[in-house]
């Protein structure tokens, strides 16, 4: 879908907002809309510092750039520089300072909508120009959605308690609520309860299996476990420790149960082999990392990333997402996973790189397996700070690729593309202040209470 004919008439804020909203909804809009705001050299923008509202919208819009859009690259660098020096600008709107800080922490395009909704309501409530009736409606809507999410969480919590997995596998992380919150970040709408249930089960098993490979199993045991998942053969696990046998049995049960429920809800009668393959690929990637660790081998960044995008679990979650929301049409599988593999790959890469930025410091202290940061440090002999900057730049470049792959999708696949993109947004939130799964700190608890427990007060 193309739309290059809207008239902005020199209004920077309107131009940037229109561009962002159209791109956000899959329209192919040219970056040339910003051309009239460039200087004679075409490398800087003719922006008044006092127009901080317009500058902020340019900064937000620049994060929807695709590869090769140099105008948006200039716009991003220039607007970021102005926003960071906001104290030097004569700004009339007091509320804008809060918005600038929020955007510089994480741009709107990289935020999961549900994770940001309370902040947005609070921010708009302090703006005298906003229609107060809309604020009240937004609060009511939030509370209605939250009530549905609370019911979903009660149901999945009952399943988790009855499963008793953390009592048997005491070395694993008990992160059910955090896992459920991740599923909410992908889809929060009330009618997607089944999706959240299936995805939460997948996420908690990702964490459990990751802990089996990282903490518990010997290399020989992990090779047997991986072989069992590859062949989906329970006979192979008989020689493994009891807790690893239980882990395999639970995974097998969840896959079969989920596939059966997907068939009942959406008509799929062959989701199971796709789910099994995704889990097998995930375990195989974890085994590769375990072998590196046991050999004390640090791969090149390229070698690391070729495996890490799979071990990030992005493909596991993407396959679950597909069968959770799509009705059965065989061509849809080939169409999405054939034509959109690069989208899934880049989202998985963002998941891994964000994870590494949030966890690498603690992992290095524990002597855990190599991360992208450590690989780049050793390969190029640079400092950790330089390596982190390089990884952040890789994330930005991956987002450009994702943005390009989100444009002009068919309406049937657009919702699936949005859900997959939300995976990247959720991990930005998870690892913004550290390890969102590894440590249950005050910020994690605050967010859980805010989004899942505490309703908004109505006037």
N, C-alpha and C positions, 0 to 999 in steps of 0.2 A: 504494500500500500504506500503510495507516494502522496506527499502534500507539501509542495514548495511554494504555494501561492498566497500565504497569509501576509498581510501588510502590517509591519510593526512601526513604521513611520518614526524611526529614531528613538523609540521607547525601549531602552535597554532591558528593563524589568520584564515588559510584556514579551519582547523577543525571546529572552532566555526561558521564561516560563512556558511559552507556547512550544518552543523547541523541545523542552524537557518532557512536557506532557505527551506530545505527539510521539516522540521516540519511546517513551515509557510504555506506550500502548501499541508498539510495533509498527508505527508509520515510518516510512523512509523519508526523512527530512534532511535537506542539505545543510551542511555547516555554514554555507555562504550567507545564511541569515545574519551572521555576526560580522560579515564583511564590512558593513558601513561603520562599524565601531572600531575598526583597525586604523592605525596611523598610516602615514604615507609609505613606510617601509614594509608594512604588513606583518610586523613582528611584535607589536605592542598594541594595547587597546586605549582608545580615547575615552577614558572613564573618569568621572569626577569622584574623588574620594568621598564626597558628601553623599553620593548616590549609593549608599552602602546596601540598600535593599536590592538594587539592581546588580551590584557587584556580587552579593551573596547568591542571587539566582543564577548568575553566570557561572559561579563556582560549582553550584549544584548541577547545572546543565552540562558542564564539561565532563562530568563523570559518566555521561552516556555516550562518549566518543567511541568511535570504532577505529581500527587500524588505519593509519595514513591521514588522519584528520589533523593537520598541523595547526589550523586556526584554533581548534578547541584545545590543543596542547598549549598554545600561547595564552589562551583565555584562562586556562586552569592555573598556570604559573603566575600570571599577572594578578588575577583575582585573589589567589591565596596570599600573595605578598601584601595586597591591600588589606585583606581581612585580618591578617596577623598584626597589622599596624593600626587597628581600628581606634585605638586610644588617641591617635594623632588626627583623627577625622572629626569634623564637627557634625555629630549625629544627633538628630532631633528625637528619634524614636528610641525610648529607653529599652523596649522589649527586644530590639535588634541585637543588642550585645549578647543576650542569652542565646539567640538563634545562631549567631556567628560562632560562639564557643562550641555549641552542639554540632554544627556542620564541620568544623575543623577537627573535632574528635572523630567523627565518622559521617561521611556524606549521606544524604537521604537515600540515594540509590543503592547504598550498601547496607541499609538497615532493614531488618524484618519489620513489616508493617505493624504486627500486633505488639512487638516489643517496644515500639515507639509511640503507640497510640495515647497512652496516659500523658506522656511528656507533651505531645502536641496539643492535647486538650488543655492542659495547664497553661501552656504558652499562649494559646489563643484566648483563654479566659482573661488573661491580663491585658489583652489588646482591646481598647475601648471602641475600635471601629468594627469589631466582629459582632455579628448577630447573635445575641445571647440565647435566642430560641434554638439556634443550630447547636450551640454548646450543650444545652439541656438534652436535645435529641441524641447527640453524640454520647453523652454520659449514660442515658437510658440504654442505648444500643450496646455500649461496652458492658454494662451490668447484665444484660440479657445474654450476650455471648459468653461472658464469664460464668454465668450460672450453668450453661450447657457444658462448658469445659470442666467445671467442678464435678458434674455427673460423670463425665468421661473418665476423669482422674480417679474417682471412687471405684469405678468398674475395673480399670486396669490395675489399680492398687490391690484390689481383692484377688485378682489373678496372680499378681506377683507374690503376695503373701502365701497363697495356697501352693505356689510353685516351690517355695522354700529354697531357692537356689543359693542365696547368699549364706544360708546356714550350713549348707554342704560345702560350698566353695568359699571358705572364709577369707581367702586372699583377694577376692574380686571386689570391685567397687559397687556399692549399692546406690545407684543413681537413677532410680525409676522416675522421680519427679522431674529431674533435669532432662531425662530422655523424653518424657511427655511434653515438656516445654519446647523442646526442639521440634517435635511433630506439630505443635501449635504454631510455631514460627513458619512452618511450611504452608499449613492451611488452618485458619482459625474459624472459618465459617461453620455454623452449627451443624449443617447437614453432612459434614465430613467426619462424623464420629468414628465410623469404621476405618477410614484412612488413618486417623490418629492412633487408633488401637493397634492396627497392623504395624505401623511405622515405629511406635514406641517399643513394641516387642522386638523389632529388628534392631533398634538402637541399643537396647539393653544387652542383647546378645552380641552385638559388635563389641561392647565394652567388656563383657565377660570373656569372650574369645581372645580379645586383645590382651587381657590380663593373663590368660592361660599361656600365651606365647611369650609375653614379656616377663612374667614373674614365676610361673609354676613349672612348666614342662622342661625336661631336658631336651637336647636337640634330637636324640633318637626317638623320644616319646612324641615330639612335635611332628616328626616325619611320619610316624604311624598315624597320628591324628589327622594330618593333612591328607594322607592316602585314603583314610576312611571317608573324609568329606568329599574327596575327588570322585571316589567310586560309590559313595553313599552306601557303604557296606559295613554293617554293625559288627560283623565277625572280626574285622581288623582291630577293633578297639578292645577285644577281650584281654589282650596282654598289657593294656594301659592301666594306670592307677584309677581307682574307683571314681575320683572326682572328674577325671577327664572322660571317663565313660559316661558319667551323668551329663556332662556338658554336651557331648555328642547326641545323647538320647533326647535331651531337651531341645537342641537345635532341630533335630529330625522331627520331633513332635510339633514344634512351632511352624516349620515349613509346611508340613502336611496339613496342619490345622488352618493356616493362613490361606493356602492354595484352595482348600475346600470352601472356606468362607468367601473367597474371591469369586469362585464359581457360582456360589449361591447368590451373591450380591450383584455381580457384574456379568455373569454368563461365561466367564473364562473356564475352559476345561483343560487347559494345558499351561497354566501359570507355573506349576510345580517344577518342570525341568529348567525353566528360566531362573527361578528363585535358587534352585540348587546350584546352577552354574555360577551365579553371582557369588554365593557363599564359598564355593570351591575356589574361585579366582581370588577372593579376599584372603582365605586361609593360605593359599599358595604364596601370595605376596608377603604375608606375615612370616612365613617360613623362610623366605629369602632374607628378610631382615634379621631373623634369628641366626641364620648361618653367618651373616656378616658380623654379628655381635660375637658369636663364638670364635670366629677366626680373628677377631680384633681388626677387622678390615673396614677401612673407610672408603666407600666408593666415590667416584667423581660425581659432581652434582647431576650431570646428565644421566648417569647410570642409576643414581638414587631416585630421581624423579620418574624414570621409566617404570619403576616398581611402585613408587610412593603414591601415585595417583590412584592405584588400585587398592593399596593398603589403607588409603584414607577412608574407605568404605563408601565413597560416593556412588560407585556403580551398584552396590547392594541397595542403597536407598533409592536410587533412580529406578531400578527394576521394580521395587516394591511400589513406588509412586505410580509407575505406568499401569500396573495391573489393578491398582486401587481406584483409579478414576476413569479409566478407559473401558468402554464396552467392547465385547469380543469381536474384533475384525482382524483377521490374520495379517492383512496388508498393513494395518496400523503399526504392528510390531516391526515389520521390515522397514516401514517408512520412517519411524522415529529412531530406532537404534541403528538403522543404516545411514540415514541422511543427517542425523543429529549426534553422531558419535563424538564429533569434535566438541560440541557443546558440553556433553557429559564429561569428557576428558578435562576440559578447562575448568569446569566447576569442581571436579574432583581435585584438580591441582590447587585451586584456591583453598579448598578445605585442608589439604595437607600443609600448605605454606602458612596459613593462619594458625594451624595447630602448632607448627614448629616455632613460630614467633612467640606463641603463648607459653610453650612448655620447654623449650630448648635449654634455658638457663638451669631449671631444676633438674632436667635430665642429664646435663653435663656434670652437675654436682654429684648425682647418683651413679654416674658412669654408665648410663643407658646407651642404647644403640644410637648411631649417628643420625643427625637431623640435616635438613638442607643447609642450615646455617653453618654447622660444623664442617660439612662437606665442602662448602664454598671457601671457608676459612683455610682449610688444609690444602685445597687445590690451588688457591691463588695467593696464599700467604698474606691474608689481610686480617684486620682486626674484627672482633665480633660486631662492633658498631657498623663498620663498612659492609660486612656480610648481611646484617639486618636491613640496611638501606637497599642493598641489591635485591634481597628477597621481597621487600615491599614494592620495589619497582617491577618485579616479576608478577606480583599480584595485580598491579595496575594494568600491565600489559595483557594479562589473562582476562581481566574484566573487559578490555577493549574487544577481545575476541568473542567473549560471551555476548557483549552488546550487539556485535555484528550478526551473530547467529540467532538473536532474538527478533530481528527485524523481518517483517513481512512473512510471518508464519501463518498457516491456515488457521481459521478460528478453532477448528477441532483440536489442533495441537497446541494452541497458544496457552491454554490453561496448564497443560503439562510442562511446557517450557517455563512458565512462570513459577511453578512449583519447584522445578529443578534449580532455577536461579535463586529461589528462596533458600536453598541449602547453603549457598555461598554466603548469603546475608546472615543466616543464623550463626555460622561459624565466626563471622566477624564479631558478632555480639558475644559469643561464647568466650572467645580468646582476646577480647579487647583489653581486659585488665589482668590477664594471666591465663591459668588453666581452668576453664569452666567446668570440666569434668573431674579433674584431679583433686581440687581443693574446694571444700564447701565453706567458702569465706562469707564475710558479712554482705558483700555486694551480691553474691549469688542468692543468698537467703532473702535479701531485700527485693530482688527482682521476682523471685517466686511468690512472695507475699503480695507484691504489687499487682502482678498479672493474673494470678490464679486464686488469691484468697480475698484481698481487700477490694470491695466495690467502691465506685465513685459516689461521693455524697451529692445528693440532688438538692437544689435550692427549693 
